[in-house]
């Protein structure tokens, strides 16, 4: 049996270390276009090259694992020579108009990054919701949140621009 004083010391050590609480960013934008039209614009995993102003090009690859499950991996060539971001699609819901993905590597100040892009009905139009959880890496939490917020806002503005065409 563990002595109560030992339990208190263990509890204090766990609290001092603190749980690794992930940072979160959720941004949304109302789009005056039907959900199906917006999903047609953003739903393909590599379509980001068509609407995100920071993405020069998207290269899509897929690999089958031992169970025959296909994993889509996209390489995003970032404008301005900032490098390539690699992400893997982790979930897709065509009916629910959403997909989720995880960051593998690249010039983002994050690790343990998981995000979802979703299109939801909103009256006669749509709302696009982009959310992510992550840990900062190489910069402060505040700066990492600001960086990801900027990426999301630029992308959502790009979706609105493309949907209006």
WORAFEN-V824129 format. One record per pair of residues at least 12 apart in sequence whose C-alpha atoms are under 6 Angstrom apart, sorted by the first residue. I is the first residue (numbers start at 1). J is the second residue. Records with the same first field share a line. If there is no record, write none. Layout:
BEGIN
I=J / J
END
This chain:
BEGIN
22=133 / 134 / 135
23=133 / 134 / 135
24=132 / 133
25=131 / 132
26=130 / 131
27=129 / 130
28=128 / 129
29=127 / 128
30=126 / 127
31=125 / 126 / 127 / 160
32=125
33=125
34=125 / 126
35=121 / 126
46=58
51=158 / 159
52=155 / 158
54=78 / 79
55=77 / 78 / 79
56=77 / 78 / 79
57=76 / 77
58=75 / 76
59=74 / 75
60=73 / 74
61=73
72=88 / 89
73=87 / 88
74=86 / 87
84=106
85=105 / 106
86=104 / 105
87=102 / 103 / 104
88=101 / 102
89=101
97=118 / 119
98=117 / 118
99=116 / 117
100=115 / 116
101=114 / 115
102=114
109=136 / 137 / 138 / 144
110=135 / 136 / 137
111=134 / 135
112=134 / 135
113=133 / 134
114=132 / 133
115=131 / 132
116=130 / 131
117=129 / 130
END
